Amino acid sequence: MNRARPVLKWAGGKGQLLPALLARLPETFAAYHEPFVGGGALFFALAAQRRVGPVFLSDANPSLIDVYLGLQTDVDAVIVALRRHVYDRDRYYAVRALNPADLSLPERAARVIYLNKTCYNGLYRENRAGQFNVPFGRYANPTICDEPNLRAAAAVLRGVDIACRPFTTVLDAARPGDFVYFDPPYDPVSRTANFTGYDRRGFGPDDQRRLRDVFAELGRRGVRAMLSNSDTPFIRELYAGFPLEQVFVGRVVNSKVEGRGKVAEVIVVNLPA
Ligand SMILES: C[S@@+](CC[C@H](N)C(=O)[O-])C[C@H]1O[C@@H](n2cnc3c(N)ncnc32)[C@H](O)[C@@H]1O
């Protein structure tokens, strides 16, 4: 069986930060929780190392969660639906215009995977009406249906608790001895780097504050948590008093080339190692 890699390209994907994150995980833990799962880079890396027992994955984006639920419940049907999609401009806009509510779960999952593989920059962005609105992307020969990886992903998602819900619900699910990894939407580094919203709801300073409160509360309950975010004065102020380390990564969040490059991020833990 192949090792599963992330199925989706996701803004803020943690590929580059992985070694730093893996090095800072507790040796052992009971359940693993990822309440901003996105592309799930850390979850797939842990699953490849067979380091996880019970797993809880969640995110506020229902389209994203459909992908994991679709793979978990019927990977064959997702593959069949994905094989019907072709890389073509007109077909792209026709699939983008479909109403997810008219599709079955496997069809919804296949639609999101297809759009993710063929849209501009692999971004996920919605308009005010909550419709995916990223334009068609230019690729030499995009792999739309990576069947071995989809099957490998379905295998590691077996038995995983997957749900569309806000990050605050981790307080209901996490037990002492569990481990939580938080990868929230970044606090913007500057006013121009304003990519904070993965959907129309956005994620502002009040959300960042609420998240810090959840992070601290988990620590008081004996649940270890680790969080990554951009290295900004606001984030340093929020997490003053917690063990915090600076790391550098090359991340791509802006479609503008000048917005790309090495940026400082922080990794914070809620309990000393
Ligand atoms: C930085 S991304 C996570 C990237 C992920 N670690 C990866 O490797 O791809 C942040 C995620 O938070 C989700 N999100 C935004 N607001 C949320 C909320 N209030 N509760 C839960 N998830 C939320 C977004 O949908 C997005 O997938």
The ligand as a Gaussian input file, in Angstrom:
#p B3LYP/6-31G(d) Opt

LIG

0 1
 C       -4.029000      27.335000       7.334000
 S       -5.433000      26.393000       6.812000
 C       -4.991000      24.790000       7.336000
 C       -3.919000      24.190000       6.446000
 C       -3.592000      22.715000       6.757000
 N       -2.841000      22.569000       7.994000
 C       -2.820000      22.068000       5.635000
 O       -1.788000      21.437000       5.847000
 O       -3.295000      22.181000       4.493000
 C       -6.728000      26.937000       7.834000
 C       -8.059000      26.194000       7.731000
 O       -8.947000      26.723000       8.728000
 C      -10.291000      26.603000       8.265000
 N      -11.133000      27.495000       9.098000
 C      -11.354000      28.825000       8.990000
 N      -12.123000      29.277000       9.994000
 C      -12.402000      28.218000      10.779000
 C      -13.142000      28.028000      11.992000
 N      -13.757000      29.044000      12.589000
 N      -13.197000      26.778000      12.533000
 C      -12.606000      25.739000      11.924000
 N      -11.890000      25.848000      10.763000
 C      -11.783000      27.067000      10.210000
 C      -10.189000      26.931000       6.797000
 O      -11.281000      26.362000       6.092000
 C       -8.821000      26.319000       6.429000
 O       -8.974000      25.026000       5.871000

